[in-house]
Amino acid sequence: MELKAAVLVDVQNIQETFERQGCEVRYDVLKEHIKQHYGLDEREVKFVAFVPYRRDDERRMRLIDALSFMGFRVVTKPVREHPDGGMKANMDTDLVLEAINLADLVQEFVLITGDSDFVTLVDYLSRRGKRVTVLGPGRGSTSVELIRVSDHYQNLGEIEGVVLAKFTQEPLLPDHQPG
């Protein structure tokens, strides 16, 4: 069976956005939604999560393990710490290279991010005849340019059970966004 789709998750972008809102992302629910929504069998879709980490961040290490057990291929990179105390955790290049390498193997991409840095990638994939869907964190957190260049956009907060308020573990309703 050949691959029909590739799902590429910019975990840093998604985690930071929803953590600032006091929310948690259920990647297992998101994965099941994508398979059902697109009518894909597990063998027809490749799920790849891009996760920067600090070795002392136990929570992030647990997330990496959880994503692996859920069936995501997890691409990791340690965060670079600068002498001035700043940190660099950009995995955009890794995600772009993965997409380019998969472009001849799949017809559809699902990009999970709100980052405008991926506008050029989405445009490139579209010009190659690929359908590109963006699942992003919602109004104000997803680049308008990214939405415009994609074939379809969906707000992650509107997918039932994917985004939960951290303290109540209740699904976040689209009209009740924290903020």
Secondary structure, DSSP 8 states (H G I E B T S, - for coil): ----EEEEEEHHHHHHHHHHTTEEE-HHHHHHHHHHHTT--GGGEEEEEEEEE-TT-HHHHHHHHHHHHTT-EEEEEE-EE-TTS-EE---HHHHHHHHHHHTTT-SEEEEE---GGGHHHHHHHHHTT-EEEEEES-TTTS-HHHHHHSSEEEEGGGSTTTEEETTT--B--GGG---
